[in-house]
């Protein structure tokens, strides 16, 4: 499709929804710019909370030398976060996000949630960094300005590309590499995607990032993906190989196989993120996103 994923009037409506949620929420601190509230995430604050074995990527300045000497292996300190949180939204724009059946496209559902998260960050004075994932990640650096957030959302909502070169392994590998280099520790990173080409098993970088940041995987799906329309014989082409097939869509056995395969794929993605201690939410295109929005904040 060549139409944007969302319209400007819809973005304005989502802005008012996010602001309303922010005004009714209970904040831990009256002054969000002070950065002196006691955070719910562990990170690099001033208050020592715990220690754990060192892993590659940890800040060497926070090695606990006494514990290292006792344990005979490197041990790093864990601090209670006492600084302002940065919100990072990764928006996947691969062509499969164009799919939509009865309600809306997966990309439209994802951009609506991205808008709610971005506007909520703005109204709470949290800096926002946007990342658009196509062939390579494109970064919109942390800002508290409304125009910057709107520019990220409008760019993300542009008509999706028809195809991408390369593989999903390469796309996600490059993204995780850049997150490791560009982001200071202990940020909140939302991954909005249908994870159609997400590598299995997960890249090693995912485990390292989970230790340094709070990761939230928003798995956007459409119930129509698991349904085969009964329209008789269908000519299909594999987009990866170009190979063509003829299938009988009226076959009950085919419908059962497709449904089982799609649901198995969804569940495997969920289990993958749970194994890596990544927060996971499955968002259907028919969900009331305004109602589900508080689950991911």
Secondary structure, 3 states (H helix, E strand, C coil): CCCCCCCHHHHHHHHHHHHHHHHHCCCCCCCCCCCCCCCCCEECCCEEEEEEECCCCCCHHHECHHHHHHHCCCEEEEEECCCCCCEEEEEECCHHHHCCCCCCCHHHHHHHHHHHHHHHHHHCCCCEEEEEECCCEEEEEEECCHHHHHHHHHHHCCCCCCCCCCCHHHHHHHHHHHHHHHCCCCCEEEEEECCCCCCCCCCHHHHHHHHHCEEEEEEEECHHHHCCCCCCEEEEECCCCCCEEEEECCCHHHHHHHHHHHHHHHHHHHHHHHHCCCEEEEEECCCCHHHHHHHHC
